[in-house]
C-alpha cells in the first residue's frame, strides 16, 4: 500500500511539471504576440509622427501662399513622402483666434478673398509586419494641421514726437535721472532721429541675460539695471545718439533695477531665442522715446520735482511736481499682436504746478496760482491688419480711447500726489492774503474724456515714416492754462466773510487771464513728454509683418 502511494505521488509530480511547460509555452506565445503588436504599433506611431510633421509643414506652406494653397501643400508632401503614398486635402478659410471660441470652432472655410489660414489633412497607410498574420497588412493614418498666415502688428501708445522744448525736456530728464541734464535741441533731435530695431535690442538683452535655454520672454522678465538697459540701447543706435545715451546711462539712477517686460511685449516672438523673419519682422522705435520710457519706468510711483521758472517769461517762478503711476494691469508700452489682445495702456499721471506772479497790488508781494492736472490711463488695441499683394496698400487700424482727465485751478495735498489709489480733493486756491481785507481764492475746473473707442488707420507709408497719430475726445483741451484762466471764479474773503470785492477780483482776474498764454507752452511741453494730453492719446505703428505662417491647431 505504501508503495502505491509513492508511485502515485511521483506521477502527480510529473504531471505538474508538464502543466508548467504547457503554461510556459502559452505565455511565450502571448509574449511574442505582444512584442509583434508593439513592433507594429511602434512603427505606426513613428509613421504618424512623420505624417503629422509633413502636415504641419504643408499647412504652413499653404497658409503662406493662400492663392496657391493646394499646390504649395502638395509640393511639401511630395518632398517629404519618402516613397509613401500620401493623399492630401487642402482647405483655405478664416481663423479666428478669439478666446471665446473653442479651438475646433476657430477655423471656418471661406473664399480666398477672406482667407487668412489653411487646413491640410493627410492620409497614408503604414505597413504592418506581424499584423499580416491576422490578415491586416496596413494601418490607415490621418493627420490634420491648421496654420494661419503671419499677420503681426507692433504698436505703442503715449508716443508723442512733437517739436522739442529743450528747457522742459532737460528739466524732466534731470528729474528722472536725479542729475543735471543739459542737452541741446540738436541732441534731442539726434535721439528722436536715431531708430532702433526693437528685436535686435531684445536679442542684445537676451545675450546679456545669459540664461540657460531661455526664451526672449524670460530674458525680458529678468532684472536689469537702468544703466545696462540704456547702455545696450546706445550700442544698438547710431553714433549721433550714442554719446548722449551713455551720459544718461551713467546717471544716479543707473543702479535702479527694472524689468523690460513691463515696457515691451513682443507677443509671438517671445517664445523664440533668436530673431526669425528677416526684414519683414523689423520693429522700429526711436531712441528718445525708448530712453524716456526706461527712465519713467524707473520712477513710477515716485514724485519728480521740476523748476521751470526759466521756461515761463514774466513769472516770478514756476515749480512743477509730477508723479507717474504704474500702467494698469501690468500693461506694456509697446506690444506685438495679431488680435485685439492685449490692450495696452499709458501710465496714470499727475501734475501739480505752482505759478508765482508779481501782481502789482499794494501790500501784495507775490501771487501763487496752483494748477492740478490729472490724466487717467489711455488705452489702445489692434482693430485690424490688412495685407495685400501690393505692399504699398498694407495698413493697420488701431482702436484708441483717450480716457478721462481733469484740470483745475486749486490746491491739493502734494504729498499724496504719487498715491494713485487715493482720490485727491481739489480745494479753492488761496491766491493772496491782503492786510485788513483777508484772502482771495480762485477756483476753476475742467473734466474731459470718456471710454469711447475711436479708430486710427496707419497706411504703409505711415508705418514706414513712423507717423504718430492723435485721437481726441470731442471735449479735448489743448490750451489748458487759458481754458482754466478763462473760467476762473475769484472770491475775496473779508474778515472771513465771502464777499466779492470788484476792484481786487478784477485786478487778480486780469492777472490770471494773462497767465494762460504763458503756461500753455510749458504744460503742453510736459504733456508731450508723457505722450498724452487732456482728452488726447498718441499712437504709432512700429512694425507690420505680412509674410510667413504659424501653426495654430
C-alpha positions as CSV (number, residue, x, y, z in Angstrom):
1,X,0.0,0.0,0.0
2,X,2.8,2.4,0.9
3,X,4.5,1.7,-2.5
4,X,1.3,2.6,-4.3
5,X,1.1,6.0,-2.6
6,X,4.7,6.7,-3.5
7,X,4.2,5.9,-7.2
8,X,1.0,7.9,-7.3
9,X,2.6,11.0,-5.9
10,X,5.5,10.6,-8.3
11,X,3.2,10.5,-11.3
12,X,1.3,13.5,-9.9
13,X,4.6,15.5,-9.6
14,X,5.5,14.6,-13.2
15,X,2.0,15.7,-14.3
16,X,2.5,19.1,-12.5
17,X,5.8,19.7,-14.3
18,X,4.1,19.0,-17.6
19,X,1.4,21.6,-16.9
20,X,4.1,24.2,-16.2
21,X,5.7,23.6,-19.5
22,X,2.3,24.0,-21.3
23,X,1.7,27.3,-19.4
24,X,5.2,28.5,-20.2
25,X,4.7,27.7,-23.9
26,X,1.4,29.6,-23.8
27,X,3.0,32.6,-22.1
28,X,5.8,32.6,-24.7
29,X,3.2,32.7,-27.5
30,X,1.4,35.7,-25.8
31,X,4.8,37.5,-25.2
32,X,5.8,37.0,-28.8
33,X,2.3,38.3,-29.9
34,X,2.6,41.3,-27.7
35,X,6.1,42.0,-28.9
36,X,4.8,41.8,-32.5
37,X,1.9,44.1,-31.7
38,X,4.4,46.5,-30.0
39,X,6.6,46.5,-33.1
40,X,3.7,47.2,-35.4
41,X,2.2,49.9,-33.1
42,X,5.7,51.5,-32.6
43,X,6.1,51.7,-36.4
44,X,2.6,53.1,-36.8
45,X,3.4,55.7,-34.1
46,X,6.6,56.7,-35.9
47,X,4.8,57.0,-39.3
48,X,2.1,59.0,-37.6
49,X,4.7,61.5,-36.2
50,X,6.3,61.7,-39.6
51,X,2.9,62.3,-41.2
52,X,2.0,65.0,-38.6
53,X,5.3,66.8,-39.3
54,X,4.6,66.7,-43.0
55,X,1.0,68.0,-42.4
56,X,2.4,70.9,-40.2
57,X,4.9,71.9,-42.9
58,X,2.3,71.6,-45.6
59,X,-0.2,73.7,-43.7
60,X,2.4,76.5,-43.1
61,X,3.3,76.5,-46.7
62,X,-0.3,76.7,-47.8
63,X,-1.1,79.5,-45.3
64,X,1.9,81.5,-46.5
65,X,0.7,81.1,-50.1
66,X,-3.1,81.2,-49.9
67,X,-3.7,81.9,-53.5
68,X,-1.9,78.7,-54.5
69,X,-2.5,76.8,-51.3
70,X,-3.2,73.4,-52.8
71,X,-0.1,73.3,-55.0
72,X,2.1,74.7,-52.1
73,X,0.9,72.0,-49.8
74,X,1.3,69.3,-52.4
75,X,4.9,70.3,-53.1
76,X,5.7,69.9,-49.4
77,X,4.0,66.5,-49.3
78,X,6.0,65.2,-52.3
79,X,9.2,66.5,-50.9
80,X,8.6,64.6,-47.6
81,X,6.8,61.5,-48.8
82,X,9.9,59.2,-48.7
83,X,8.2,56.8,-51.1
84,X,4.9,56.6,-49.2
85,X,1.6,57.2,-50.9
86,X,0.1,60.2,-49.2
87,X,-3.3,61.7,-50.0
88,X,-3.6,65.5,-49.3
89,X,-6.7,67.6,-48.9
90,X,-6.2,71.4,-48.5
91,X,-8.9,73.8,-47.4
92,X,-8.5,77.5,-47.0
93,X,-10.5,79.6,-44.6
94,X,-10.6,82.2,-41.9
95,X,-9.0,81.5,-38.5
96,X,-10.5,83.5,-35.6
97,X,-8.2,83.3,-32.5
98,X,-10.9,84.7,-30.2
99,X,-10.6,83.0,-26.8
100,X,-14.4,82.9,-26.6
101,X,-14.3,80.2,-29.3
102,X,-13.3,76.6,-28.8
103,X,-10.2,75.5,-30.8
104,X,-12.3,73.3,-33.1
105,X,-14.6,76.3,-34.0
106,X,-11.9,78.8,-34.8
107,X,-11.3,77.7,-38.4
108,X,-14.1,78.2,-40.9
109,X,-13.8,77.6,-44.7
110,X,-14.0,80.8,-46.7
111,X,-13.2,82.0,-50.2
112,X,-9.6,83.1,-50.7
113,X,-10.5,86.8,-50.6
114,X,-11.5,86.4,-46.9
115,X,-9.0,83.7,-46.0
116,X,-6.1,84.0,-43.6
117,X,-5.4,80.3,-42.9
118,X,-5.2,76.9,-44.4
119,X,-6.0,73.4,-43.1
120,X,-4.3,70.4,-44.5
121,X,-5.4,66.8,-43.9
122,X,-3.1,64.0,-44.9
123,X,-3.9,60.3,-45.2
124,X,-1.5,57.4,-45.6
125,X,-1.1,53.6,-44.9
126,X,1.6,52.3,-42.6
127,X,2.8,48.8,-43.3
128,X,2.3,46.2,-40.5
129,X,4.9,43.5,-40.1
130,X,3.2,41.0,-37.9
131,X,-0.4,42.1,-38.5
132,X,-0.3,40.3,-41.8
133,X,-0.5,37.0,-39.9
134,X,-4.0,38.1,-39.0
135,X,-4.8,39.4,-42.5
136,X,-4.2,43.1,-41.7
137,X,-1.4,44.4,-44.0
138,X,-1.6,48.1,-43.2
139,X,-3.0,50.7,-40.7
140,X,-4.7,53.8,-42.0
141,X,-3.4,57.1,-40.6
142,X,-4.9,60.5,-40.9
143,X,-3.4,63.7,-39.6
144,X,-4.6,67.3,-39.8
145,X,-2.8,70.7,-39.2
146,X,-4.0,74.2,-39.4
147,X,-1.8,77.2,-39.9
148,X,-2.5,80.9,-40.1
149,X,-0.7,83.4,-42.2
150,X,1.5,85.6,-40.0
151,X,0.0,89.0,-39.7
152,X,1.6,90.8,-36.8
153,X,1.4,94.5,-35.9
154,X,3.7,96.2,-33.4
155,X,2.3,99.4,-31.9
156,X,2.7,101.7,-29.0
157,X,0.7,104.5,-27.3
158,X,1.9,107.5,-25.4
159,X,4.5,108.3,-28.2
160,X,4.5,112.0,-28.9
161,X,7.3,113.3,-31.0
162,X,6.3,117.0,-31.3
163,X,8.8,119.8,-31.5
164,X,11.3,119.6,-28.6
165,X,11.3,122.2,-25.9
166,X,14.8,121.8,-24.7
167,X,14.4,123.5,-21.4
168,X,11.3,121.5,-20.4
169,X,12.8,118.2,-21.7
170,X,16.1,118.9,-19.8
171,X,14.2,119.6,-16.6
172,X,12.2,116.4,-17.0
173,X,15.3,114.3,-17.7
174,X,17.1,115.9,-14.8
175,X,14.2,114.9,-12.5
176,X,14.0,111.4,-13.9
177,X,17.8,110.8,-13.6
178,X,18.4,112.7,-10.4
179,X,21.1,114.7,-12.1
180,X,21.5,117.9,-14.1
181,X,20.9,117.3,-17.8
182,X,21.9,120.0,-20.3
183,X,21.2,118.6,-23.8
184,X,20.8,120.8,-26.8
185,X,17.8,120.8,-29.1
186,X,20.1,119.1,-31.6
187,X,20.9,116.4,-29.1
188,X,17.2,115.7,-28.7
189,X,16.6,115.7,-32.4
190,X,19.5,113.2,-32.8
191,X,17.9,110.9,-30.2
192,X,14.5,111.2,-31.9
193,X,16.0,110.5,-35.3
194,X,18.1,107.5,-34.1
195,X,16.0,104.5,-34.9
196,X,16.5,101.1,-33.2
197,X,15.2,97.7,-34.3
198,X,13.5,96.5,-31.1
199,X,14.1,92.8,-31.8
200,X,17.8,93.5,-32.2
201,X,17.7,95.3,-28.8
202,X,15.8,92.3,-27.3
203,X,18.5,90.0,-28.8
204,X,21.1,92.0,-27.0
205,X,19.2,91.8,-23.7
206,X,18.9,88.1,-24.3
207,X,22.6,87.7,-24.8
208,X,23.4,89.8,-21.7
209,X,21.0,87.9,-19.5
210,X,22.9,84.6,-20.4
211,X,20.1,82.4,-19.1
212,X,20.3,78.7,-19.9
213,X,17.8,77.7,-22.6
214,X,15.9,80.9,-22.1
215,X,13.3,82.5,-24.4
216,X,13.1,86.2,-25.2
217,X,10.2,86.5,-22.8
218,X,12.2,85.0,-20.0
219,X,15.1,87.4,-20.7
220,X,12.8,90.4,-20.8
221,X,11.4,89.4,-17.4
222,X,14.9,89.2,-15.9
223,X,16.0,92.1,-13.7
224,X,18.3,94.7,-15.4
225,X,19.7,98.0,-14.2
226,X,18.7,101.2,-15.8
227,X,22.3,101.8,-16.7
228,X,22.7,98.5,-18.5
229,X,19.3,99.0,-20.3
230,X,20.4,102.4,-21.6
231,X,23.9,101.2,-22.5
232,X,22.5,98.4,-24.6
233,X,20.2,100.9,-26.3
234,X,23.3,103.1,-27.0
235,X,25.1,100.1,-28.6
236,X,22.1,99.5,-30.9
237,X,21.7,103.1,-32.1
238,X,23.8,105.4,-34.3
239,X,26.9,107.4,-33.4
240,X,24.9,110.7,-33.2
241,X,22.8,109.4,-30.3
242,X,25.2,107.0,-28.6
243,X,27.2,109.6,-26.6
244,X,24.0,111.2,-25.2
245,X,22.5,107.8,-24.2
246,X,25.7,106.8,-22.4
247,X,25.6,110.0,-20.4
248,X,22.1,109.1,-19.3
249,X,23.2,105.6,-18.6
250,X,25.7,106.9,-16.1
251,X,23.3,109.0,-14.1
252,X,22.5,108.4,-10.4
253,X,19.5,106.1,-11.3
254,X,21.9,103.7,-13.1
255,X,21.6,101.0,-10.4
256,X,17.8,101.0,-10.2
257,X,16.5,97.6,-11.3
258,X,13.7,97.3,-13.8
259,X,12.1,94.6,-15.9
260,X,11.9,95.3,-19.6
261,X,8.9,93.1,-19.8
262,X,7.0,95.9,-18.0
263,X,7.6,98.0,-21.2
264,X,7.8,95.6,-24.0
265,X,5.5,92.7,-25.0
266,X,6.8,91.0,-28.2
267,X,4.0,88.6,-28.5
268,X,4.6,85.7,-30.9
269,X,8.3,86.4,-30.9
270,X,8.5,85.9,-27.1
271,X,8.9,82.1,-27.3
272,X,11.9,82.4,-29.7
273,X,15.5,82.6,-28.6
274,X,16.8,84.1,-31.9
275,X,15.5,86.5,-34.4
276,X,13.5,84.8,-37.2
277,X,11.6,86.6,-40.0
278,X,14.2,88.9,-41.7
279,X,13.5,92.5,-42.6
280,X,9.7,91.9,-42.5
281,X,9.9,91.3,-38.8
282,X,11.5,94.7,-38.0
283,X,10.0,96.7,-35.2
284,X,11.3,100.3,-35.2
285,X,11.4,102.6,-32.2
286,X,13.2,105.9,-31.7
287,X,15.9,106.2,-29.1
288,X,14.4,109.3,-27.3
289,X,11.1,107.6,-26.7
290,X,12.7,104.3,-25.6
291,X,15.1,106.1,-23.2
292,X,12.3,108.2,-21.7
293,X,10.2,105.1,-21.3
294,X,13.0,103.3,-19.5
295,X,13.6,106.3,-17.1
296,X,9.9,106.7,-16.5
297,X,9.6,103.0,-15.5
298,X,12.4,103.5,-13.0
299,X,10.5,106.4,-11.5
300,X,7.0,105.0,-11.4
301,X,5.0,105.8,-8.2
302,X,7.6,108.5,-7.3
303,X,7.4,112.2,-7.4
304,X,9.7,114.3,-9.6
305,X,10.1,118.0,-8.8
306,X,11.0,120.4,-11.6
307,X,11.9,124.0,-11.5
308,X,10.7,125.6,-14.8
309,X,10.9,129.3,-13.9
310,X,13.3,130.0,-16.8
311,X,10.8,128.5,-19.2
312,X,8.0,130.9,-18.3
313,X,9.0,134.5,-19.0
314,X,7.1,137.0,-17.0
315,X,6.6,134.7,-14.0
316,X,8.5,135.1,-10.7
317,X,8.7,131.3,-10.5
318,X,7.2,128.1,-11.8
319,X,7.6,124.8,-9.9
320,X,6.1,121.5,-11.0
321,X,5.6,118.3,-9.1
322,X,5.0,115.3,-11.4
323,X,4.0,111.8,-10.5
324,X,3.9,108.8,-12.9
325,X,1.9,105.8,-11.9
326,X,2.1,102.2,-12.9
327,X,0.5,101.1,-16.1
328,X,-2.8,99.3,-15.2
329,X,-3.0,95.5,-15.4
330,X,0.8,95.3,-16.0
331,X,0.3,96.7,-19.4
332,X,3.2,97.2,-21.7
333,X,4.1,100.4,-23.6
334,X,4.6,98.5,-26.9
335,X,3.1,95.2,-28.0
336,X,3.2,92.8,-30.9
337,X,0.0,91.0,-31.7
338,X,-2.3,89.6,-34.3
339,X,-5.6,90.1,-32.4
340,X,-7.3,92.7,-30.3
341,X,-5.5,91.4,-27.2
342,X,-3.7,92.6,-25.3
343,X,-4.9,96.1,-24.6
344,X,-2.0,98.4,-23.8
345,X,-2.3,101.5,-21.6
346,X,-0.5,104.6,-20.7
347,X,0.6,105.2,-17.1
348,X,-1.6,107.5,-15.0
349,X,0.0,110.9,-14.5
350,X,-0.5,113.9,-12.2
351,X,1.0,117.4,-12.4
352,X,0.8,120.0,-9.7
353,X,2.0,123.4,-10.8
354,X,2.8,126.4,-8.7
355,X,2.9,129.6,-10.8
356,X,4.2,132.6,-8.9
357,X,3.4,136.1,-10.2
358,X,4.2,139.6,-9.0
359,X,0.8,141.3,-9.0
360,X,1.5,145.0,-8.8
361,X,-1.1,145.3,-6.0
362,X,-0.3,147.4,-2.9
363,X,0.6,145.2,0.0
364,X,0.9,142.0,-2.1
365,X,4.4,140.8,-3.0
366,X,3.5,137.5,-4.7
367,X,0.5,135.7,-6.0
368,X,0.6,131.9,-6.0
369,X,-1.7,130.2,-8.7
370,X,-1.7,126.4,-8.2
371,X,-2.9,124.2,-11.0
372,X,-3.6,120.5,-10.8
373,X,-3.8,118.2,-13.9
374,X,-4.7,114.5,-13.6
375,X,-4.7,112.1,-16.5
376,X,-6.2,108.6,-16.3
377,X,-4.8,105.8,-18.4
378,X,-5.4,106.0,-22.2
379,X,-5.9,102.7,-24.0
380,X,-5.1,101.2,-27.3
381,X,-5.7,97.8,-29.1
382,X,-5.3,96.3,-32.5
383,X,-8.5,96.6,-34.6
384,X,-7.4,95.1,-37.9
385,X,-4.5,94.3,-40.2
386,X,-4.7,94.5,-44.0
387,X,-2.1,92.7,-46.0
388,X,-2.0,92.8,-49.8
389,X,0.0,91.5,-52.7
390,X,0.9,95.2,-53.3
391,X,2.7,96.0,-50.1
392,X,2.1,99.7,-50.5
393,X,-1.6,99.0,-49.8
394,X,-0.9,97.3,-46.4
395,X,-2.4,99.0,-43.4
396,X,-3.1,98.7,-39.7
397,X,-6.1,100.1,-37.8
398,X,-5.9,100.7,-34.1
399,X,-8.8,101.4,-31.7
400,X,-7.9,104.1,-29.2
401,X,-9.5,105.5,-26.1
402,X,-8.0,108.7,-24.6
403,X,-9.5,108.1,-21.2
404,X,-10.7,110.7,-18.7
405,X,-8.9,113.6,-17.2
406,X,-9.3,116.8,-15.2
407,X,-7.5,120.1,-14.8
408,X,-8.2,122.6,-12.1
409,X,-7.1,125.9,-10.5
410,X,-7.0,124.7,-6.9
411,X,-5.0,123.2,-4.1
412,X,-4.3,119.5,-3.5
413,X,-2.2,117.7,-0.9
414,X,1.1,117.4,-2.8
415,X,2.4,114.7,-0.5
416,X,-0.3,112.3,-1.9
417,X,0.4,113.1,-5.5
418,X,2.0,109.7,-6.1
419,X,-0.6,107.7,-4.3
420,X,-2.8,106.8,-7.2
421,X,-5.1,104.7,-5.1
422,X,-6.2,107.9,-3.3
423,X,-8.6,110.4,-4.9
424,X,-7.2,113.9,-4.4
425,X,-9.6,116.5,-3.3
426,X,-9.2,119.9,-5.0
427,X,-9.8,122.9,-2.7
428,X,-10.2,126.6,-3.8
429,X,-6.7,128.1,-4.3
430,X,-5.6,130.7,-1.8
431,X,-4.0,133.3,-4.2
432,X,-3.1,136.0,-1.8
433,X,-3.6,137.3,1.7
434,X,-4.4,141.1,1.8
435,X,-3.9,143.1,5.0
436,X,-7.1,144.3,6.5
437,X,-9.1,142.5,3.8
438,X,-8.4,138.8,4.1
439,X,-7.7,136.3,1.4
440,X,-8.6,135.9,-2.2
441,X,-9.4,132.5,-3.5
442,X,-9.8,131.2,-7.1
443,X,-11.4,128.0,-8.4
444,X,-11.8,126.6,-11.9
445,X,-12.2,123.0,-13.2
446,X,-12.3,121.2,-16.5
447,X,-13.3,117.5,-16.8
448,X,-12.9,115.7,-20.2
449,X,-12.8,112.4,-21.8
450,X,-14.6,109.1,-21.7
451,X,-14.2,105.4,-22.6
452,X,-15.5,105.6,-26.2
453,X,-13.2,103.8,-28.6
454,X,-12.1,105.6,-31.8
455,X,-10.1,104.3,-34.7
456,X,-7.0,105.5,-36.4
457,X,-5.7,103.8,-39.6
458,X,-2.0,103.8,-40.5
459,X,-1.0,103.2,-44.1
460,X,2.1,101.5,-45.3
461,X,3.7,105.0,-45.7
462,X,2.6,106.0,-42.2
463,X,4.3,102.9,-40.8
464,X,7.5,103.4,-42.8
465,X,7.6,107.1,-41.8
466,X,6.9,106.3,-38.1
467,X,3.9,108.6,-38.2
468,X,2.3,109.4,-34.9
469,X,-1.4,110.0,-34.9
470,X,-3.5,111.6,-32.2
471,X,-7.1,110.7,-31.2
472,X,-9.1,113.2,-29.3
473,X,-12.4,113.3,-27.4
474,X,-14.9,115.8,-28.5
475,X,-14.1,117.9,-25.4
476,X,-10.3,117.7,-25.6
477,X,-8.5,120.7,-24.3
478,X,-5.2,121.8,-25.9
479,X,-4.9,125.2,-24.1
480,X,-5.3,124.1,-20.5
481,X,-3.9,127.2,-18.9
482,X,-6.0,129.6,-21.0
483,X,-9.2,127.5,-20.5
484,X,-8.8,127.4,-16.8
485,X,-8.0,131.1,-16.5
486,X,-10.9,132.0,-18.7
487,X,-13.5,130.5,-16.4
488,X,-11.8,131.1,-13.0
489,X,-14.1,132.3,-10.2
490,X,-12.4,134.6,-7.7
491,X,-13.7,135.5,-4.3
492,X,-12.3,137.9,-1.7
493,X,-13.0,136.9,1.9
494,X,-13.3,140.0,4.2
495,X,-12.9,139.1,7.8
496,X,-13.9,135.5,7.0
497,X,-17.0,136.6,5.0
498,X,-17.2,135.6,1.4
499,X,-17.8,139.0,-0.2
500,X,-16.8,139.8,-3.8
501,X,-14.7,143.0,-4.0
502,X,-14.8,144.1,-7.6
503,X,-11.6,146.1,-7.6
504,X,-9.5,143.3,-6.1
505,X,-11.1,140.5,-8.0
506,X,-10.9,142.4,-11.3
507,X,-7.2,143.1,-10.9
508,X,-6.4,139.5,-10.0
509,X,-8.8,138.2,-12.7
510,X,-6.9,140.1,-15.3
511,X,-3.6,138.8,-13.9
512,X,-4.8,135.1,-14.1
513,X,-6.2,135.6,-17.6
514,X,-2.7,136.7,-18.6
515,X,-1.2,133.6,-17.2
516,X,-2.9,131.3,-19.7
517,X,-0.7,132.0,-22.8
518,X,2.4,131.9,-20.6
519,X,1.6,128.5,-19.0
520,X,0.2,126.7,-22.1
521,X,3.5,126.1,-23.9
522,X,5.1,124.7,-20.7
523,X,2.1,122.5,-19.9
524,X,1.9,121.2,-23.4
525,X,5.6,120.5,-23.5
526,X,5.3,118.5,-20.2
527,X,2.4,116.5,-21.6
528,X,4.3,115.9,-24.8
529,X,6.9,114.2,-22.8
530,X,4.3,111.9,-21.4
531,X,2.7,111.3,-24.8
532,X,-0.8,112.2,-23.7
533,X,-3.0,115.3,-23.4
534,X,-6.2,116.2,-21.7
535,X,-8.7,114.1,-23.7
536,X,-5.9,113.0,-26.2
537,X,-3.8,110.0,-26.8
538,X,-1.0,109.4,-29.3
539,X,-0.3,106.2,-31.1
540,X,2.3,104.8,-33.5
541,X,2.5,101.6,-35.5
542,X,6.1,100.4,-35.1
543,X,6.1,97.4,-37.5
544,X,3.9,95.2,-39.7
545,X,4.6,91.7,-40.7
546,X,2.6,90.1,-43.5
547,X,4.8,87.2,-44.5
548,X,5.2,83.6,-43.3
549,X,2.8,81.4,-41.3
550,X,2.5,79.8,-37.9
551,X,0.7,76.7,-36.7
552,X,-2.5,77.4,-34.8
553,X,-4.1,74.0,-34.4
